[in-house]
Amino acid sequence: MKALGRVTLLFWLLVLGSIAALQAQIVETGAITGVVRDNSGAVIANAQVHIRNAATGLTSNTVTDSEGIYVSPPLNPGDYTVEFEASGFGKVQEQVRVEVGQRTSADAALVVGS
């Protein structure tokens, strides 16, 4: 009887462990990614990207890599304003909506300015 009790206990531990593992895999965030270029199509490295949640006002900041690509940190679903800027260029803003488990694209073409 003790062996049967141990098997039953082991079974329930495995079931509960599986449920916890499945819950840990649930994605509740999204992300914004894109490429920043100048008006001739050349990529802009180290461009500043400021991402502001329209509902909460919370902001996240990132920069583009050597290929002009950026990826936001995980973001809660909602509407966002994405502002792009780089030295010697004017600022550009895009409005995007982030959905659960999705990568939303927001590219920018910066124009030479002050």
C-alpha positions as CSV (number, residue, x, y, z in Angstrom):
1,M,0.0,0.0,0.0
2,K,2.8,2.4,0.7
3,A,4.2,2.0,-2.8
4,L,0.7,2.8,-4.3
5,G,0.6,5.9,-2.1
6,R,4.0,7.0,-3.3
7,V,3.0,6.5,-7.0
8,T,-0.2,8.5,-6.5
9,L,1.8,11.3,-4.8
10,L,4.4,11.3,-7.6
11,F,1.6,11.4,-10.2
12,W,0.0,14.5,-8.5
13,L,3.3,16.2,-8.2
14,L,4.0,15.7,-11.9
15,V,0.5,17.1,-12.8
16,L,0.9,20.2,-10.6
17,G,4.4,20.7,-11.9
18,S,3.2,20.5,-15.5
19,I,0.4,23.1,-14.8
20,A,3.0,25.5,-13.3
21,A,5.3,25.1,-16.3
22,L,2.4,25.8,-18.7
23,Q,1.5,28.9,-16.8
24,A,5.1,30.2,-16.9
25,Q,4.9,29.9,-20.7
26,I,1.9,32.2,-21.1
27,V,2.9,35.4,-22.9
28,E,1.2,38.6,-21.6
29,T,3.4,41.1,-23.4
30,G,4.4,42.2,-26.9
31,A,7.2,44.2,-28.4
32,I,8.0,46.9,-30.9
33,T,10.8,46.5,-33.4
34,G,12.0,48.2,-36.5
35,V,14.7,49.9,-38.5
36,V,15.7,53.6,-38.5
37,R,17.1,55.0,-41.7
38,D,17.8,58.4,-43.2
39,N,15.8,59.8,-46.1
40,S,18.3,58.2,-48.6
41,G,17.7,54.7,-47.1
42,A,21.0,54.4,-45.2
43,V,20.7,52.9,-41.7
44,I,21.3,55.1,-38.7
45,A,23.2,53.4,-35.9
46,N,22.8,54.6,-32.3
47,A,19.5,56.4,-33.0
48,Q,17.5,57.0,-29.8
49,V,14.1,55.3,-29.6
50,H,11.7,56.5,-26.9
51,I,8.6,54.4,-26.4
52,R,5.7,55.9,-24.3
53,N,2.6,54.0,-23.3
54,A,-0.4,56.3,-24.1
55,A,-2.5,55.1,-21.2
56,T,0.1,55.1,-18.4
57,G,2.7,57.5,-19.6
58,L,5.4,55.0,-18.7
59,T,8.4,55.2,-21.1
60,S,11.1,52.8,-22.3
61,N,14.2,53.8,-24.1
62,T,16.5,51.9,-26.4
63,V,19.0,52.6,-29.2
64,T,19.5,51.2,-32.7
65,D,22.4,48.8,-33.4
66,S,25.0,49.0,-36.1
67,E,22.3,47.9,-38.7
68,G,19.8,50.5,-37.5
69,I,17.6,47.9,-35.8
70,Y,16.0,48.3,-32.4
71,V,13.8,46.0,-30.3
72,S,11.8,47.2,-27.3
73,P,11.8,45.5,-24.0
74,P,8.6,43.5,-23.3
75,L,5.6,45.9,-23.3
76,N,2.1,45.5,-22.0
77,P,-0.6,45.6,-24.6
78,G,-1.9,49.0,-25.6
79,D,-1.2,52.1,-27.7
80,Y,2.3,53.6,-27.8
81,T,4.0,56.6,-29.2
82,V,7.4,55.8,-30.6
83,E,9.8,58.8,-31.0
84,F,13.0,58.5,-33.0
85,E,15.9,60.9,-32.9
86,A,19.6,61.0,-33.9
87,S,22.2,63.7,-33.8
88,G,21.9,65.9,-36.9
89,F,18.4,64.7,-37.8
90,G,14.9,65.9,-37.0
91,K,12.6,63.8,-34.7
92,V,9.9,61.5,-36.0
93,Q,7.0,60.0,-34.2
94,E,4.9,56.9,-34.9
95,Q,1.7,55.6,-33.2
96,V,1.5,51.9,-32.8
97,R,-0.6,49.3,-31.0
98,V,1.0,46.4,-29.2
99,E,-0.9,43.2,-28.9
100,V,-0.3,40.2,-26.6
101,G,2.4,37.9,-28.0
102,Q,3.0,40.0,-31.1
103,R,6.0,42.0,-32.5
104,T,4.7,45.3,-33.9
105,S,6.8,47.0,-36.6
106,A,7.6,50.7,-36.4
107,D,10.2,51.9,-38.9
108,A,11.4,55.5,-39.3
109,A,13.0,57.6,-41.9
110,L,14.8,60.6,-40.3
111,V,15.4,63.8,-42.3
112,V,18.5,65.8,-41.9
113,G,17.6,68.8,-39.6
114,S,18.6,70.7,-36.5
